Amino acid sequence: MTAAAQSPAVEEHAKGLIITDAPLSRAVPVSLRYDPGTDPAAVRFAFPSGTEWSFPRELLESGLRAPAHRESIDIWPCGRVQTVVEFHTDDGVAVVQFDTSALTRFLKHTYAVRAPIEA
């Protein structure tokens, strides 16, 4: 078995709310992933469309407390119970709002696992 196969990966699901300028926002399921065997410094957000964003776990942690930016991702707290994650591409911007508790729980679980030890 390879080290990656033994990796204690974390995968959780959260409901995001896609924010647009339309009158109604749209809920979307998002898979939150962390695999210390592949990249111990990154988390991934995967959307049903097949789009997946990978960015530093540290950015997510910082963005839960105060506005944080790195490359094409912005994260900031929105009130006391929501967090906004903004994804920038050449085609535009996707703004997704999450319950902060879901992101905090996911982060706690990522810190509870360790990267596999190479034999």
Secondary structure in CASP SS format (residue, H / E / C, confidence):
PFRMAT SS
TARGET T0000
AUTHOR 0000-0000-0000
METHOD secondary structure of the structure
MODEL  1
M C 1.00
T C 1.00
A H 1.00
A H 1.00
A H 1.00
Q H 1.00
S C 1.00
P C 1.00
A C 1.00
V E 1.00
E E 1.00
E E 1.00
H E 1.00
A E 1.00
K E 1.00
G E 1.00
L E 1.00
I E 1.00
I E 1.00
T C 1.00
D C 1.00
A C 1.00
P C 1.00
L C 1.00
S C 1.00
R E 1.00
A E 1.00
V E 1.00
P E 1.00
V E 1.00
S E 1.00
L E 1.00
R E 1.00
Y E 1.00
D C 1.00
P C 1.00
G C 1.00
T C 1.00
D C 1.00
P C 1.00
A C 1.00
A E 1.00
V E 1.00
R E 1.00
F E 1.00
A E 1.00
F C 1.00
P C 1.00
S C 1.00
G C 1.00
T C 1.00
E E 1.00
W E 1.00
S E 1.00
F E 1.00
P E 1.00
R H 1.00
E H 1.00
L H 1.00
L H 1.00
E H 1.00
S H 1.00
G H 1.00
L C 1.00
R C 1.00
A C 1.00
P C 1.00
A E 1.00
H E 1.00
R E 1.00
E C 1.00
S C 1.00
I E 1.00
D E 1.00
I E 1.00
W E 1.00
P E 1.00
C E 1.00
G C 1.00
R C 1.00
V C 1.00
Q E 1.00
T E 1.00
V E 1.00
V E 1.00
E E 1.00
F E 1.00
H E 1.00
T E 1.00
D C 1.00
D C 1.00
G E 1.00
V E 1.00
A E 1.00
V E 1.00
V E 1.00
Q E 1.00
F E 1.00
D E 1.00
T H 1.00
S H 1.00
A H 1.00
L H 1.00
T H 1.00
R H 1.00
F H 1.00
L H 1.00
K H 1.00
H H 1.00
T H 1.00
Y H 1.00
A H 1.00
V C 1.00
R C 1.00
A C 1.00
P C 1.00
I C 1.00
E C 1.00
A C 1.00
END
